[in-house]
Amino acid sequence: MAPAPAGLIKRFGLWAALAAMVAVLLLPTPADLPLAGHYMLAILAFAVIIWMTEALDYSVSAVVIAALMVFLLAYAPSAAKPGITTAMGTGASLSLALSGFANSAVALVAAACFIASAMTATGLDRRIALTVLSKVGAKTHHIVIGAMIVGFLLSFIVPSTTARVACLMPIMMGFVLAFNVDRKSRFAALLVITTAQTASIWNVGIKTAAAQNMVAVGFIEKQLGAQITWGEWFVAAAPFAALMTVALFFIMTRMMKPEMKEIAGGQETIRKQLQELGPMTLNQWKLLAIVLVLLGFWSTEKVLHNFDTTSTTIAAVALMLFPRLGVMDWKQSQKGFPWGTVVLFAVGISVGSALLQTKAAGWLAQLIVTNLGLQMASAFVILMLLSGFLIVIHLGFASATALASTMIPIIISVLTTVETPGINVVGMTMILQFVVSFGFILPVNAPQNMIAYGTDTFEAHDFVRTGFMITVVGTLLLVIFALTYWPWMGLMVK
């Protein structure tokens, strides 16, 4: 039997990645690029193709890329010590390959996964979802609004997009079945697609809502020596995400117009499911209190206190796991814990750091600046060109974390290379990170999209046509915000 197209793509992707790496290695090293930088460009070519084609599981790819960094960089002199021509050896290259694990953002991502596990273990996420949906009425448009509100609220307290959508999809499908609505109906497709896209939109609006944001924050802190607090991110991004959410509602309800205006018996079904959960348990009350206090610490960072996001989150996880005070034990926390995501995240940061340290990112940035004529371009032109590039290249990526790990170091190098007077490198990097979350078009562009697609409630072309329109509106909003709100805040030019 002939292999499936996906299997062919993965097999081709692996060989293409290896061929690309070897081809880059065989090219002569440019005079202004250190040998270590040359080797990192070869590893980057391998990583991009592997991540775009999903030729290897993401967790496996992280281990393979780390191994390539260790053994290839071991034979190159350290770019940080230009006067020394001897190879750095496996000890130094191993430190570079594992440097991402020392980044505080990795600890935050791991802690976020623990919070998501606690939500699942206690059932608090499901209770919040059902409680909100029980208040919105039985009209189809109201149910969609309820689903969007739930997605918005969970973005604050479940810092994992995959976990949020994985929690919500069974609830949405339960409604579809309980309402006796056809799984292939437009209403079912409307509900499921809107839930996934709301999660993607609020990945932009909330710093702690997605792992890819932590990648950008990690690079900004390490390479630019600047910190972006939870509140600063929210003030910059939440208005954009709020308008995107409004646009999402109108786009989805017009392009996927439901067959009925009201679901008969809808409210009773939701209330019945809520009643089956019983009263709030002690662990749910404790977890809710911990999360609300944590949210308070996040939002008042550098205003009422100097505790950073990572530190307060780790403290919250310690409370969640503490005997008697906590809500789960270690074994419970490990059920479905995505350690592979944490490893990918850390190795992704290592790749980005190595691109910067070996001067490979700067060399690439110089090529981009020269060929696109960005040397003296305005901040607006730079933002629009790089945003368009990120939106297009995201079509080939199934992970925004991988995309951020690959592109944010290069973006930082581009922004530090241009000669635009007064350009705010930190602010521009943050805005471009918003665009990294624009995985709206293809089901394969984000894990939450694939979870939604797995419900079998819609065809891929439904997701593509609505996602394309969402991306168009998002791009228009980018233009509007880049001409008004963000310059007023001093995020583009100081």
FIMAR-199555 format. One record per residue (C-alpha): residue in three letters; x, y, z; residue number from 1. Coordinates in Angstrom, 3 decimals. Example, Ala and Ser with C-alpha at 12.3 -4.5 7.8 and 13.67 -1.06 7.14 Angstrom:
# FIMAR-199555
r,east,north,up,k
ala,12.300,-4.500,7.800,1 $
ser,13.670,-1.060,7.140,2 $
//
This chain:
# FIMAR-199555
r,east,north,up,k
met,0.000,0.000,0.000,1 $
ala,1.329,3.437,-0.899,2 $
pro,2.386,5.567,2.047,3 $
ala,0.149,8.465,3.066,4 $
pro,1.093,11.931,1.779,5 $
ala,1.982,12.974,5.348,6 $
gly,4.375,10.029,5.574,7 $
leu,5.983,10.992,2.278,8 $
ile,6.398,14.582,3.422,9 $
lys,8.051,13.472,6.659,10 $
arg,10.388,11.062,4.877,11 $
phe,11.261,13.699,2.279,12 $
gly,11.656,16.297,5.028,13 $
leu,14.276,14.276,6.887,14 $
trp,16.391,13.722,3.772,15 $
ala,15.894,17.346,2.664,16 $
ala,17.007,18.584,6.098,17 $
leu,20.145,16.438,6.013,18 $
ala,20.901,17.492,2.424,19 $
ala,20.446,21.181,3.280,20 $
met,22.753,20.905,6.277,21 $
val,25.478,19.160,4.272,22 $
ala,25.098,21.658,1.408,23 $
val,25.564,24.636,3.760,24 $
leu,28.556,22.929,5.415,25 $
leu,30.211,22.422,2.013,26 $
leu,29.869,26.085,1.053,27 $
pro,32.979,28.233,1.592,28 $
thr,32.881,30.187,4.854,29 $
pro,32.339,33.936,4.188,30 $
ala,35.234,36.124,5.339,31 $
asp,33.031,38.071,7.784,32 $
leu,31.430,34.959,9.328,33 $
pro,33.190,32.856,12.005,34 $
leu,33.428,29.111,11.340,35 $
ala,31.165,28.442,14.328,36 $
gly,28.587,30.769,12.757,37 $
his,28.873,28.846,9.466,38 $
tyr,28.177,25.589,11.306,39 $
met,25.208,27.152,13.114,40 $
leu,23.693,28.230,9.799,41 $
ala,23.918,24.597,8.656,42 $
ile,22.185,23.466,11.858,43 $
leu,19.575,26.218,11.373,44 $
ala,18.820,24.951,7.848,45 $
phe,18.374,21.433,9.263,46 $
ala,16.149,22.666,12.112,47 $
val,13.880,24.809,9.932,48 $
ile,13.179,21.988,7.467,49 $
ile,12.664,19.430,10.245,50 $
trp,10.252,21.745,12.058,51 $
met,8.406,22.766,8.878,52 $
thr,7.873,19.196,7.649,53 $
glu,7.534,17.599,11.114,54 $
ala,9.918,14.931,9.821,55 $
leu,10.786,14.151,13.437,56 $
asp,8.657,14.456,16.544,57 $
tyr,9.352,17.895,18.034,58 $
ser,10.809,16.430,21.216,59 $
val,13.071,14.084,19.219,60 $
ser,14.115,16.923,16.914,61 $
ala,15.217,18.940,19.954,62 $
val,17.536,16.152,21.109,63 $
val,18.930,15.646,17.584,64 $
ile,19.559,19.382,17.119,65 $
ala,21.288,19.584,20.515,66 $
ala,23.548,16.662,19.520,67 $
leu,24.408,18.339,16.200,68 $
met,25.317,21.536,18.048,69 $
val,27.567,19.637,20.452,70 $
phe,29.561,17.759,17.824,71 $
leu,29.678,20.308,14.990,72 $
leu,30.541,23.322,17.156,73 $
ala,33.187,21.267,18.996,74 $
tyr,35.338,21.440,15.833,75 $
ala,35.041,25.220,15.444,76 $
pro,36.940,27.960,17.320,77 $
ser,34.801,29.963,19.730,78 $
ala,33.376,33.061,18.029,79 $
ala,33.447,34.805,21.413,80 $
lys,37.260,34.493,21.483,81 $
pro,38.406,35.687,18.030,82 $
gly,42.110,35.533,18.861,83 $
ile,41.999,31.785,19.623,84 $
thr,42.032,29.448,16.606,85 $
thr,41.845,26.096,18.405,86 $
ala,38.546,24.221,18.394,87 $
met,36.312,24.857,21.410,88 $
gly,35.853,21.096,22.122,89 $
thr,32.787,19.204,23.270,90 $
gly,32.846,20.706,26.767,91 $
ala,32.319,24.255,25.532,92 $
ser,29.938,23.238,22.752,93 $
leu,27.876,21.166,25.216,94 $
ser,27.509,24.213,27.455,95 $
leu,26.301,26.211,24.472,96 $
ala,23.880,23.482,23.339,97 $
leu,22.355,23.252,26.828,98 $
ser,22.466,26.970,27.625,99 $
gly,18.731,27.280,26.989,100 $
phe,17.980,25.140,30.040,101 $
ala,19.494,27.862,32.233,102 $
asn,17.094,30.486,30.878,103 $
ser,14.465,31.599,33.405,104 $
ala,11.810,31.451,30.670,105 $
val,12.178,27.646,30.574,106 $
ala,11.349,27.463,34.268,107 $
leu,8.275,29.598,33.598,108 $
val,7.104,27.299,30.809,109 $
ala,7.584,24.217,32.995,110 $
ala,5.735,25.929,35.851,111 $
ala,2.921,26.853,33.465,112 $
cys,2.583,23.184,32.541,113 $
phe,2.216,22.342,36.241,114 $
ile,-0.588,24.901,36.555,115 $
ala,-2.329,23.341,33.542,116 $
ser,-1.947,19.904,35.176,117 $
ala,-3.489,21.243,38.396,118 $
met,-6.442,22.639,36.456,119 $
thr,-7.037,19.235,34.865,120 $
ala,-6.478,17.289,38.101,121 $
thr,-8.999,19.392,40.057,122 $
gly,-11.453,19.949,37.184,123 $
leu,-11.459,23.698,37.831,124 $
asp,-11.028,24.551,34.142,125 $
arg,-14.105,22.486,33.207,126 $
arg,-16.137,24.060,36.006,127 $
ile,-15.240,27.590,34.887,128 $
ala,-16.171,26.758,31.289,129 $
leu,-19.553,25.263,32.219,130 $
thr,-20.354,28.090,34.658,131 $
val,-19.775,30.775,32.026,132 $
leu,-21.706,28.883,29.340,133 $
ser,-24.642,28.361,31.714,134 $
lys,-25.081,32.158,31.870,135 $
val,-25.157,33.019,28.168,136 $
gly,-28.493,31.615,26.987,137 $
ala,-29.454,29.097,24.324,138 $
lys,-29.169,31.261,21.201,139 $
thr,-26.406,30.003,18.942,140 $
his,-24.658,33.367,18.765,141 $
his,-24.763,33.611,22.561,142 $
ile,-23.233,30.153,22.908,143 $
val,-20.405,31.226,20.578,144 $
ile,-19.862,34.382,22.655,145 $
gly,-19.830,32.192,25.782,146 $
ala,-17.155,29.956,24.260,147 $
met,-15.072,33.028,23.419,148 $
ile,-15.441,34.415,26.954,149 $
val,-14.317,31.071,28.378,150 $
gly,-11.289,31.052,26.080,151 $
phe,-10.467,34.601,27.159,152 $
leu,-10.775,33.840,30.893,153 $
leu,-8.777,30.615,30.724,154 $
ser,-5.971,32.501,28.934,155 $
phe,-5.295,34.269,32.230,156 $
ile,-5.197,31.194,34.449,157 $
val,-4.123,28.309,32.175,158 $
pro,-0.747,29.345,30.691,159 $
ser,-0.774,26.684,27.965,160 $
thr,-2.680,27.036,24.708,161 $
thr,-2.754,23.303,24.084,162 $
ala,-4.062,22.629,27.597,163 $
arg,-6.795,25.274,27.258,164 $
val,-8.094,23.963,23.961,165 $
ala,-7.700,20.321,25.026,166 $
cys,-9.910,21.147,28.023,167 $
leu,-12.526,23.012,25.991,168 $
met,-12.920,20.679,23.009,169 $
pro,-14.555,17.794,24.931,170 $
ile,-16.959,20.318,26.488,171 $
met,-17.852,21.785,23.089,172 $
met,-18.299,18.339,21.569,173 $
gly,-20.405,17.329,24.572,174 $
phe,-22.712,20.241,23.799,175 $
val,-22.914,19.297,20.134,176 $
leu,-23.923,15.721,21.017,177 $
ala,-26.224,16.724,23.886,178 $
phe,-28.008,19.283,21.705,179 $
asn,-28.570,16.566,19.060,180 $
val,-26.779,18.763,16.529,181 $
asp,-25.107,17.078,13.560,182 $
arg,-21.341,16.820,14.102,183 $
lys,-20.821,18.094,10.541,184 $
ser,-23.215,21.029,10.952,185 $
arg,-22.105,24.613,10.457,186 $
phe,-22.949,25.305,14.116,187 $
ala,-20.542,22.611,15.309,188 $
ala,-17.816,23.905,12.966,189 $
leu,-18.488,27.488,14.083,190 $
leu,-18.178,26.567,17.761,191 $
val,-15.016,24.472,17.403,192 $
ile,-13.082,26.759,15.029,193 $
thr,-13.970,29.860,17.056,194 $
thr,-12.724,28.198,20.248,195 $
ala,-9.329,27.406,18.660,196 $
gln,-8.926,30.834,17.058,197 $
thr,-9.832,32.631,20.298,198 $
ala,-6.977,30.763,21.991,199 $
ser,-4.559,31.908,19.272,200 $
ile,-5.720,35.524,19.502,201 $
trp,-5.241,35.707,23.265,202 $
asn,-1.788,34.196,22.893,203 $
val,-1.056,37.675,21.544,204 $
gly,-2.874,39.526,24.307,205 $
ile,-1.419,37.852,27.404,206 $
lys,2.280,37.320,28.053,207 $
thr,1.817,34.072,30.005,208 $
ala,-0.766,32.559,27.643,209 $
ala,1.725,30.802,25.348,210 $
ala,5.217,29.310,25.374,211 $
gln,6.337,31.239,22.286,212 $
asn,5.963,34.501,24.211,213 $
met,8.406,33.168,26.766,214 $
val,10.916,32.495,23.962,215 $
ala,10.809,36.140,22.927,216 $
val,10.961,37.381,26.525,217 $
gly,13.948,35.099,27.184,218 $
phe,15.875,36.497,24.218,219 $
ile,14.929,40.094,25.063,220 $
glu,16.166,39.652,28.643,221 $
lys,19.387,37.876,27.676,222 $
gln,20.386,39.763,24.521,223 $
leu,18.959,43.229,25.159,224 $
gly,19.118,43.296,28.954,225 $
ala,15.515,44.490,29.201,226 $
gln,12.470,43.108,30.998,227 $
ile,8.847,43.235,29.866,228 $
thr,6.436,42.888,32.768,229 $
trp,3.116,41.073,32.524,230 $
gly,1.303,44.413,32.797,231 $
glu,3.396,46.126,30.114,232 $
trp,2.713,43.291,27.689,233 $
phe,-1.014,43.354,28.509,234 $
val,-1.321,47.124,27.992,235 $
ala,0.462,46.854,24.633,236 $
ala,-1.286,43.734,23.315,237 $
ala,-4.707,43.371,24.970,238 $
pro,-6.443,46.158,22.975,239 $
phe,-5.241,44.540,19.763,240 $
ala,-6.438,41.098,20.920,241 $
ala,-9.791,42.537,22.063,242 $
leu,-10.486,44.065,18.637,243 $
met,-9.350,40.829,16.970,244 $
thr,-11.822,38.914,19.158,245 $
val,-14.693,41.186,18.078,246 $
ala,-13.655,40.767,14.451,247 $
leu,-13.433,36.987,14.951,248 $
phe,-17.051,36.859,16.130,249 $
phe,-18.368,38.703,13.078,250 $
ile,-16.142,36.811,10.625,251 $
met,-17.118,33.396,12.000,252 $
thr,-20.855,34.039,12.412,253 $
arg,-21.046,35.423,8.847,254 $
met,-18.825,32.895,7.092,255 $
met,-20.042,29.863,9.104,256 $
lys,-23.634,30.957,9.647,257 $
pro,-25.336,28.355,11.897,258 $
glu,-28.397,26.488,10.656,259 $
met,-30.496,27.493,13.676,260 $
lys,-30.840,30.614,15.816,261 $
glu,-31.487,28.801,19.064,262 $
ile,-30.733,25.367,20.547,263 $
ala,-33.822,23.735,22.049,264 $
gly,-33.025,22.554,25.562,265 $
gly,-29.515,23.996,25.394,266 $
gln,-29.551,25.717,28.756,267 $
glu,-30.954,22.665,30.540,268 $
thr,-28.194,20.517,29.072,269 $
ile,-25.452,22.850,30.288,270 $
arg,-27.008,23.189,33.744,271 $
lys,-27.322,19.408,33.999,272 $
gln,-23.614,18.941,33.215,273 $
leu,-22.763,21.615,35.786,274 $
gln,-24.946,19.968,38.430,275 $
glu,-23.225,16.632,37.792,276 $
leu,-19.955,18.239,38.899,277 $
gly,-21.446,18.910,42.332,278 $
pro,-20.324,21.777,44.600,279 $
met,-16.851,23.299,44.449,280 $
thr,-14.316,20.982,46.080,281 $
leu,-11.750,22.148,48.624,282 $
asn,-8.929,21.621,46.106,283 $
gln,-10.759,23.720,43.516,284 $
trp,-11.193,26.561,46.021,285 $
lys,-7.513,26.345,46.969,286 $
leu,-6.360,26.288,43.340,287 $
leu,-8.636,29.210,42.450,288 $
ala,-7.217,31.224,45.358,289 $
ile,-3.607,30.409,44.380,290 $
val,-4.201,31.306,40.725,291 $
leu,-5.980,34.583,41.526,292 $
val,-3.185,35.631,43.893,293 $
leu,-0.642,34.669,41.220,294 $
leu,-2.539,36.741,38.641,295 $
gly,-2.431,39.644,41.093,296 $
phe,1.348,39.303,41.397,297 $
trp,1.740,39.102,37.603,298 $
ser,-0.324,42.212,36.949,299 $
thr,1.364,44.336,39.638,300 $
glu,4.967,43.435,38.800,301 $
lys,7.221,46.525,39.023,302 $
val,4.194,48.475,40.307,303 $
leu,3.619,47.099,43.819,304 $
his,6.591,44.718,44.021,305 $
asn,9.757,43.610,42.204,306 $
phe,9.070,39.859,41.995,307 $
asp,9.348,38.766,38.363,308 $
thr,6.795,36.521,36.616,309 $
thr,8.959,33.395,36.747,310 $
ser,9.690,33.658,40.474,311 $
thr,6.051,34.139,41.493,312 $
thr,4.917,31.299,39.205,313 $
ile,7.456,28.856,40.677,314 $
ala,6.288,29.858,44.173,315 $
ala,2.679,29.163,43.151,316 $
val,3.618,25.714,41.809,317 $
ala,5.444,24.964,45.079,318 $
leu,2.212,25.747,46.951,319 $
met,0.182,23.563,44.577,320 $
leu,2.462,20.584,45.276,321 $
phe,2.998,21.213,49.005,322 $
pro,1.468,18.538,51.301,323 $
arg,-1.893,19.545,52.844,324 $
leu,-1.730,23.058,51.397,325 $
gly,-1.489,21.847,47.802,326 $
val,-4.012,20.478,45.321,327 $
met,-2.104,17.530,43.812,328 $
asp,0.891,15.298,44.410,329 $
trp,3.850,14.707,42.096,330 $
lys,2.313,11.627,40.440,331 $
gln,-0.875,13.511,39.610,332 $
ser,1.102,16.423,38.199,333 $
gln,2.942,14.114,35.798,334 $
lys,-0.172,12.735,34.076,335 $
gly,0.253,13.913,30.512,336 $
phe,2.923,16.448,31.513,337 $
pro,4.509,17.699,28.247,338 $
trp,8.185,17.356,29.114,339 $
gly,8.904,17.181,25.393,340 $
thr,7.554,20.721,25.017,341 $
val,9.885,21.938,27.771,342 $
val,12.891,20.257,26.089,343 $
leu,11.958,21.723,22.685,344 $
phe,11.571,25.141,24.273,345 $
ala,14.983,24.971,25.986,346 $
val,16.823,23.681,22.907,347 $
gly,15.071,26.316,20.782,348 $
ile,16.483,28.999,23.063,349 $
ser,19.901,27.322,22.842,350 $
val,19.747,27.481,19.035,351 $
gly,18.801,31.149,19.114,352 $
ser,21.494,31.981,21.658,353 $
ala,24.098,30.102,19.616,354 $
leu,23.047,31.953,16.441,355 $
leu,23.679,35.208,18.274,356 $
gln,26.921,34.165,20.007,357 $
thr,28.483,32.727,16.863,358 $
lys,27.596,35.905,14.896,359 $
ala,25.408,33.848,12.508,360 $
ala,22.255,35.833,13.372,361 $
gly,24.067,39.129,12.826,362 $
trp,25.436,37.939,9.480,363 $
leu,21.948,36.886,8.332,364 $
ala,20.495,40.147,9.622,365 $
gln,22.989,42.140,7.579,366 $
leu,21.926,40.243,4.443,367 $
ile,18.254,40.930,5.181,368 $
val,18.839,44.623,5.936,369 $
thr,20.913,45.108,2.785,370 $
asn,18.652,43.174,0.398,371 $
leu,15.397,44.667,1.704,372 $
gly,16.785,48.183,1.930,373 $
leu,16.007,48.489,5.638,374 $
gln,19.165,50.375,6.610,375 $
met,17.408,53.736,6.984,376 $
ala,13.783,52.604,6.626,377 $
ser,11.161,53.924,9.031,378 $
ala,10.072,51.805,12.003,379 $
phe,6.673,51.359,10.333,380 $
val,8.179,50.004,7.088,381 $
ile,10.485,47.667,9.009,382 $
leu,7.567,46.391,11.107,383 $
met,5.340,45.768,8.104,384 $
leu,8.010,43.977,6.041,385 $
leu,9.093,41.725,8.908,386 $
ser,5.441,41.061,9.872,387 $
gly,4.603,40.008,6.319,388 $
phe,7.637,37.720,6.291,389 $
leu,6.612,36.107,9.615,390 $
ile,2.996,35.582,8.477,391 $
val,4.131,33.867,5.267,392 $
ile,6.826,31.704,6.874,393 $
his,4.408,30.617,9.622,394 $
leu,2.485,28.719,6.915,395 $
gly,5.343,26.227,6.944,396 $
phe,5.582,25.847,10.722,397 $
ala,3.436,23.688,12.998,398 $
ser,4.803,25.284,16.157,399 $
ala,4.924,28.964,17.060,400 $
thr,7.541,28.051,19.683,401 $
ala,9.816,26.675,16.954,402 $
leu,9.127,29.727,14.791,403 $
ala,9.978,32.109,17.642,404 $
ser,13.140,30.153,18.498,405 $
thr,14.263,30.442,14.881,406 $
met,13.229,33.988,14.018,407 $
ile,13.357,36.162,17.162,408 $
pro,17.202,36.094,17.398,409 $
ile,17.398,37.105,13.728,410 $
ile,14.774,39.835,14.253,411 $
ile,16.746,41.210,17.210,412 $
ser,19.874,41.268,15.032,413 $
val,18.011,43.014,12.195,414 $
leu,16.632,45.665,14.540,415 $
thr,20.056,46.315,16.074,416 $
thr,21.666,46.497,12.604,417 $
val,19.383,49.138,11.041,418 $
glu,20.295,52.789,11.453,419 $
thr,16.775,54.137,11.927,420 $
pro,17.071,56.987,14.462,421 $
gly,15.582,56.176,17.873,422 $
ile,14.156,52.758,16.955,423 $
asn,12.887,50.902,20.043,424 $
val,14.402,47.428,19.603,425 $
val,12.669,45.949,22.665,426 $
gly,9.234,47.303,21.730,427 $
met,9.538,46.299,18.071,428 $
thr,10.658,42.777,19.039,429 $
met,7.621,42.439,21.305,430 $
ile,5.244,43.588,18.553,431 $
leu,6.802,41.174,16.059,432 $
gln,6.371,38.413,18.639,433 $
phe,2.634,39.197,18.530,434 $
val,2.778,38.329,14.815,435 $
val,4.505,35.007,15.572,436 $
ser,1.171,33.890,17.088,437 $
phe,-0.663,34.511,13.778,438 $
gly,-1.178,30.794,13.070,439 $
phe,-4.739,31.310,11.860,440 $
ile,-4.736,29.918,8.315,441 $
leu,-3.857,26.205,8.283,442 $
pro,-4.938,23.494,10.751,443 $
val,-1.286,22.400,10.942,444 $
asn,-0.052,25.874,11.965,445 $
ala,-0.643,25.297,15.692,446 $
pro,-1.365,22.420,18.107,447 $
gln,-4.688,24.001,19.113,448 $
asn,-5.760,24.026,15.468,449 $
met,-4.977,20.334,15.160,450 $
ile,-6.933,19.534,18.338,451 $
ala,-9.911,21.338,16.794,452 $
tyr,-9.436,19.556,13.451,453 $
gly,-9.360,16.238,15.298,454 $
thr,-13.021,16.702,16.322,455 $
asp,-14.024,16.005,12.693,456 $
thr,-16.567,18.836,12.754,457 $
phe,-15.244,20.756,9.749,458 $
glu,-13.244,20.381,6.555,459 $
ala,-9.770,21.885,6.236,460 $
his,-10.988,24.364,3.611,461 $
asp,-13.449,25.825,6.160,462 $
phe,-10.557,26.565,8.489,463 $
val,-8.447,27.988,5.654,464 $
arg,-11.059,30.388,4.262,465 $
thr,-12.071,31.738,7.682,466 $
gly,-8.465,31.779,8.887,467 $
phe,-7.368,33.722,5.815,468 $
met,-9.965,36.404,6.527,469 $
ile,-8.913,36.522,10.214,470 $
thr,-5.300,37.021,9.068,471 $
val,-6.320,39.819,6.678,472 $
val,-8.175,41.630,9.465,473 $
gly,-5.264,41.023,11.844,474 $
thr,-2.859,42.548,9.307,475 $
leu,-5.108,45.600,8.881,476 $
leu,-5.205,46.020,12.657,477 $
leu,-1.405,45.743,12.695,478 $
val,-1.233,48.675,10.279,479 $
ile,-3.691,50.739,12.346,480 $
phe,-1.940,50.044,15.659,481 $
ala,1.496,50.628,14.082,482 $
leu,0.331,54.092,12.955,483 $
thr,-1.434,55.063,16.180,484 $
tyr,-1.440,53.200,19.498,485 $
trp,2.034,51.637,19.560,486 $
pro,3.862,54.834,18.489,487 $
trp,1.887,56.759,21.134,488 $
met,3.200,54.273,23.710,489 $
gly,6.750,54.719,22.422,490 $
leu,7.050,51.040,21.455,491 $
met,8.332,51.690,17.943,492 $
val,10.503,54.805,18.264,493 $
lys,11.766,56.179,21.574,494 $
//
